[in-house]
Amino acid sequence: MNAAMSGGTARRLLAQNVRVLRLMRGWSQEALAEAAELDRSYVGDIEQARRNVSLDCMERLARAFGMVVPDLLREPDPTELGAQLLRRFSSDIGKSNNGP
């Protein structure tokens, strides 16, 4: 059995996507946990791929991000991800240049 077939692939993909989506929104784990009505430590465990997440919890996460469950398990498009990150950084830079 090769590494891709050894199990946990979906769990690792979910972990990666949850972390990326959270960071792209500028949310803390606490903010995501509140939005998804989950415990903060549970969100941390999801991001570390330490939890076998139920469908109910995946629905809560998807709803918090404004998407559907299959989107949480989709391989990210590197080009789109890069474009989103650039928009996020540009927005952050613009805010910091405007001052308080």
C-alpha positions as CSV (number, residue, x, y, z in Angstrom):
1,M,0.0,0.0,0.0
2,N,1.5,3.4,-1.0
3,A,1.4,6.5,1.2
4,A,-1.6,8.0,-0.6
5,M,-3.6,4.9,0.2
6,S,-2.5,4.5,3.8
7,G,-5.4,6.5,5.2
8,G,-5.8,10.0,6.8
9,T,-5.5,11.7,3.4
10,A,-8.9,13.4,3.7
11,R,-8.1,14.3,7.3
12,R,-4.8,16.0,6.4
13,L,-6.5,17.8,3.5
14,L,-9.3,19.0,5.8
15,A,-6.7,20.2,8.3
16,Q,-4.8,22.1,5.7
17,N,-7.9,23.7,4.2
18,V,-9.3,24.7,7.6
19,R,-6.1,26.4,8.6
20,V,-5.6,28.2,5.2
21,L,-9.2,29.4,5.2
22,R,-9.0,30.6,8.7
23,L,-5.7,32.4,8.2
24,M,-6.9,34.0,4.9
25,R,-9.8,35.5,6.8
26,G,-7.5,36.8,9.5
27,W,-9.4,34.7,12.1
28,S,-7.9,33.2,15.3
29,Q,-8.8,29.6,16.2
30,E,-11.1,31.1,18.8
31,A,-12.9,33.2,16.2
32,L,-13.4,30.2,14.0
33,A,-14.5,28.1,17.0
34,E,-17.1,30.7,17.9
35,A,-18.4,31.0,14.3
36,A,-18.6,27.2,14.0
37,E,-19.9,26.6,17.5
38,L,-17.0,24.4,18.4
39,D,-14.4,24.3,21.1
40,R,-11.2,26.2,20.4
41,S,-9.0,23.2,21.3
42,Y,-11.1,21.0,18.9
43,V,-10.4,23.4,16.1
44,G,-6.7,23.2,16.9
45,D,-6.9,19.4,16.8
46,I,-8.6,19.6,13.5
47,E,-5.9,21.8,12.1
48,Q,-3.3,19.3,13.3
49,A,-5.2,16.4,11.7
50,R,-5.6,14.8,15.2
51,R,-9.4,14.5,14.9
52,N,-11.6,12.3,12.8
53,V,-14.2,15.0,12.2
54,S,-17.9,14.1,12.1
55,L,-20.0,15.2,9.2
56,D,-22.0,17.5,11.6
57,C,-18.8,19.3,12.6
58,M,-17.7,19.6,9.0
59,E,-21.1,21.2,8.2
60,R,-20.5,23.7,11.0
61,L,-17.1,24.5,9.7
62,A,-18.3,24.9,6.1
63,R,-21.2,27.1,7.3
64,A,-18.7,29.3,9.2
65,F,-16.7,29.8,6.1
66,G,-19.7,30.3,3.9
67,M,-19.2,27.2,1.8
68,V,-20.4,23.6,1.5
69,V,-18.7,20.5,3.0
70,P,-17.2,19.2,-0.3
71,D,-15.3,22.5,-0.6
72,L,-13.5,21.7,2.6
73,L,-12.2,18.5,1.1
74,R,-11.2,19.9,-2.3
75,E,-7.5,20.1,-3.3
76,P,-6.7,23.8,-3.4
77,D,-5.9,25.4,-6.7
78,P,-2.4,26.9,-6.2
79,T,-2.9,29.7,-8.6
80,E,-6.2,30.8,-7.0
81,L,-4.7,30.4,-3.5
82,G,-1.8,32.6,-4.5
83,A,-4.1,35.2,-5.9
84,Q,-6.2,35.2,-2.7
85,L,-3.2,35.5,-0.5
86,L,-1.9,38.4,-2.6
87,R,-5.2,40.2,-2.2
88,R,-5.2,39.5,1.5
89,F,-1.6,40.9,1.9
90,S,-2.4,43.9,-0.3
91,S,-5.4,44.7,1.9
92,D,-3.3,44.3,5.1
93,I,-0.6,46.6,3.7
94,G,-3.2,49.2,2.6
95,K,-4.7,49.2,6.1
96,S,-1.3,49.6,7.8
97,N,-0.3,52.5,5.5
98,N,-3.4,54.4,6.3
99,G,-2.5,54.5,10.0
100,P,-4.8,54.6,13.0
